Structure formats: structure tokens, C-alpha cells
Amino acid sequence: MGSRVSREIGHDEYDPWGTLSLIVVYFVALTLMWLFTYFVEFVGNTPTVMGMIVPVMLG
């Protein structure tokens, strides 16, 4: 079986912008989810999801 390589990409030609952009998008998504969780769960003065679950589990 012969290998059909039309073009080899050398180490100097490799430019990983796609991988970098995926990592940045992932990091931004994690940051937004963390901020949402922080403001919903820990900043408000009303009962939250965690405030509802813990008493039910203990009671």
C-alpha cells in the first residue's frame, strides 16, 4: 500500500491558532460560568440552590 501524501507540513510551518482559539474559548466559558455561579450563589441575600439543598439533606 502506497501512502498518498500530497504535502508534508514541516515543524516550522505548523501554526496552532485553532488549538489556541479553542483553549481561549474554553477558558472564557469557564470564567463566565464561575462568575454566574459566584453572583447567583454567594452574593445574593435570598435563599439559593445550595441553601435549599443542605437543609433538605440534613432534615
MDTraj code that builds the backbone (N, CA, C; nanometers):
import mdtraj as md
import numpy as np

residues = "MET GLY SER ARG VAL SER ARG GLU ILE GLY HIS ASP GLU TYR ASP PRO TRP GLY THR LEU SER LEU ILE VAL VAL TYR PHE VAL ALA LEU THR LEU MET TRP LEU PHE THR TYR PHE VAL GLU PHE VAL GLY ASN THR PRO THR VAL MET GLY MET ILE VAL PRO VAL MET LEU GLY".split()
xyz = np.array([
    [0.0825, -0.1160, 0.0000],
    [0.0000, 0.0000, 0.0000],
    [0.0883, 0.1241, 0.0000],
    [0.0686, 0.2065, -0.0948],
    [0.1454, 0.3304, -0.1014],
    [0.0739, 0.4426, -0.0281],
    [0.1516, 0.5254, 0.0330],
    [0.0961, 0.6379, 0.1061],
    [0.0764, 0.7553, 0.0109],
    [-0.0400, 0.8160, 0.0144],
    [-0.0681, 0.9295, -0.0737],
    [-0.0558, 1.0596, 0.0066],
    [0.0646, 1.1095, 0.0160],
    [0.0884, 1.2347, 0.0856],
    [0.1021, 1.3427, -0.0198],
    [0.0111, 1.4368, -0.0185],
    [0.0184, 1.5409, -0.1192],
    [0.1106, 1.6548, -0.0755],
    [0.1181, 1.6777, 0.0550],
    [0.2045, 1.7841, 0.1047],
    [0.2379, 1.7571, 0.2508],
    [0.3615, 1.7598, 0.2851],
    [0.4032, 1.7438, 0.4230],
    [0.4180, 1.8808, 0.4872],
    [0.3716, 1.8914, 0.6087],
    [0.3857, 2.0168, 0.6820],
    [0.5018, 2.0006, 0.7785],
    [0.6017, 2.0794, 0.7601],
    [0.7183, 2.0740, 0.8467],
    [0.6925, 2.1412, 0.9796],
    [0.7854, 2.1233, 1.0698],
    [0.7718, 2.1796, 1.2038],
    [0.7679, 2.3330, 1.2001],
    [0.8414, 2.3937, 1.1105],
    [0.8452, 2.5396, 1.1021],
    [0.7163, 2.5975, 1.0444],
    [0.6413, 2.5198, 0.9693],
    [0.5184, 2.5687, 0.9073],
    [0.3955, 2.5504, 0.9952],
    [0.4074, 2.4746, 1.1020],
    [0.2929, 2.4457, 1.1880],
    [0.2566, 2.5692, 1.2692],
    [0.1328, 2.6122, 1.2589],
    [0.0863, 2.7320, 1.3282],
    [-0.0442, 2.6978, 1.4002],
    [-0.0394, 2.6700, 1.5300],
    [-0.1550, 2.6152, 1.6021],
    [-0.2579, 2.7192, 1.6485],
    [-0.3053, 2.8065, 1.5626],
    [-0.4021, 2.9083, 1.6029],
    [-0.5377, 2.8478, 1.6354],
    [-0.5748, 2.7404, 1.5711],
    [-0.7020, 2.6752, 1.6007],
    [-0.7051, 2.6198, 1.7422],
    [-0.5980, 2.5535, 1.7825],
    [-0.5900, 2.4985, 1.9179],
    [-0.5894, 2.6104, 2.0212],
    [-0.5153, 2.7150, 1.9948],
    [-0.5097, 2.8281, 2.0863],
    [-0.6467, 2.8939, 2.0997],
    [-0.7177, 2.9083, 1.9903],
    [-0.8500, 2.9713, 1.9976],
    [-0.9484, 2.8841, 2.0753],
    [-0.9413, 2.7525, 2.0614],
    [-1.0282, 2.6644, 2.1392],
    [-0.9979, 2.6728, 2.2883],
    [-0.8712, 2.6817, 2.3235],
    [-0.8330, 2.6944, 2.4639],
    [-0.8842, 2.8265, 2.5203],
    [-0.8740, 2.9340, 2.4427],
    [-0.9227, 3.0645, 2.4887],
    [-1.0742, 3.0622, 2.5058],
    [-1.1464, 3.0035, 2.4105],
    [-1.2926, 2.9947, 2.4207],
    [-1.3314, 2.9121, 2.5424],
    [-1.2634, 2.8026, 2.5669],
    [-1.2903, 2.7182, 2.6837],
    [-1.2665, 2.7960, 2.8134],
    [-1.1561, 2.8709, 2.8205],
    [-1.1246, 2.9486, 2.9384],
    [-1.2290, 3.0580, 2.9617],
    [-1.2727, 3.1233, 2.8558],
    [-1.3756, 3.2271, 2.8694],
    [-1.5069, 3.1655, 2.9184],
    [-1.5436, 3.0491, 2.8651],
    [-1.6671, 2.9827, 2.9086],
    [-1.6586, 2.9457, 3.0564],
    [-1.5461, 2.8917, 3.1005],
    [-1.5286, 2.8571, 3.2417],
    [-1.5361, 2.9804, 3.3304],
    [-1.4751, 3.0896, 3.2859],
    [-1.4787, 3.2129, 3.3636],
    [-1.6205, 3.2663, 3.3756],
    [-1.6955, 3.2657, 3.2667],
    [-1.8336, 3.3132, 3.2712],
    [-1.9204, 3.2252, 3.3609],
    [-1.9011, 3.0943, 3.3551],
    [-1.9777, 3.0050, 3.4421],
    [-1.9423, 3.0284, 3.5888],
    [-1.8131, 3.0518, 3.6189],
    [-1.7721, 3.0777, 3.7554],
    [-1.8334, 3.2080, 3.8053],
    [-1.8298, 3.3132, 3.7236],
    [-1.8878, 3.4412, 3.7631],
    [-2.0378, 3.4286, 3.7875],
    [-2.1066, 3.3576, 3.7004],
    [-2.2508, 3.3373, 3.7176],
    [-2.2794, 3.2643, 3.8484],
    [-2.2042, 3.1587, 3.8753],
    [-2.2227, 3.0828, 3.9986],
    [-2.1919, 3.1697, 4.1205],
    [-2.0871, 3.2472, 4.1132],
    [-2.0496, 3.3327, 4.2258],
    [-2.1606, 3.4324, 4.2565],
    [-2.2097, 3.5013, 4.1544],
    [-2.3101, 3.6040, 4.1796],
    [-2.4456, 3.5453, 4.2168],
    [-2.4816, 3.4310, 4.1651],
    [-2.6102, 3.3712, 4.1979],
    [-2.6068, 3.3073, 4.3363],
    [-2.5003, 3.2348, 4.3682],
    [-2.4970, 3.1560, 4.4912],
    [-2.4464, 3.2319, 4.6130],
    [-2.3487, 3.3197, 4.5967],
    [-2.2791, 3.3718, 4.7131],
    [-2.2996, 3.5206, 4.7395],
    [-2.3492, 3.5973, 4.6454],
    [-2.3632, 3.7401, 4.6656],
    [-2.5044, 3.7768, 4.7099],
    [-2.6036, 3.7044, 4.6609],
    [-2.7414, 3.7364, 4.6953],
    [-2.7723, 3.7077, 4.8411],
    [-2.8708, 3.7765, 4.8969],
    [-2.9077, 3.7563, 5.0355],
    [-3.0288, 3.6647, 5.0508],
    [-3.0867, 3.6227, 4.9417],
    [-3.2026, 3.5350, 4.9472],
    [-3.1573, 3.3897, 4.9449],
    [-3.2434, 3.2958, 4.9825],
    [-3.2060, 3.1542, 4.9754],
    [-3.1662, 3.1155, 4.8335],
    [-3.0641, 3.0353, 4.8236],
    [-3.0129, 2.9934, 4.6929],
    [-3.0311, 2.8436, 4.6779],
    [-2.9810, 2.7921, 4.5700],
    [-2.9902, 2.6484, 4.5444],
    [-2.9194, 2.5711, 4.6551],
    [-2.7992, 2.6136, 4.6927],
    [-2.7265, 2.5447, 4.7997],
    [-2.7990, 2.5607, 4.9339],
    [-2.8618, 2.6749, 4.9571],
    [-2.9355, 2.6956, 5.0800],
    [-3.0586, 2.6076, 5.0892],
    [-3.1128, 2.5676, 4.9743],
    [-3.2306, 2.4816, 4.9733],
    [-3.1922, 2.3341, 4.9867],
    [-3.0824, 2.2944, 4.9291],
    [-3.0431, 2.1532, 4.9252],
    [-2.9925, 2.1060, 5.0619],
    [-2.9082, 2.1849, 5.1263],
    [-2.8445, 2.1415, 5.2517],
    [-2.9473, 2.1155, 5.3611],
    [-3.0453, 2.2063, 5.3874],
    [-3.1446, 2.1752, 5.4927],
    [-3.2292, 2.0527, 5.4608],
    [-3.2597, 2.0316, 5.3348],
    [-3.3389, 1.9139, 5.2968],
    [-3.2607, 1.7873, 5.3253],
    [-3.1301, 1.7897, 5.2977],
    [-3.0477, 1.6712, 5.3218],
    [-3.0271, 1.6462, 5.4706],
    [-3.0226, 1.7517, 5.5520],
    [-2.9995, 1.7363, 5.6948],
    [-3.1294, 1.7069, 5.7711],
    [-3.2429, 1.7512, 5.7151],
    [-3.3694, 1.7424, 5.7879],
    [-3.4367, 1.6132, 5.7695],
])
top = md.Topology()
chain = top.add_chain()
for i, resn in enumerate(residues, 1):
    res = top.add_residue(resn, chain, resSeq=i)
    for name in ("N", "CA", "C"):
        top.add_atom(name, md.element.get_by_symbol(name[0]), res)
traj = md.Trajectory(xyz[None], top)
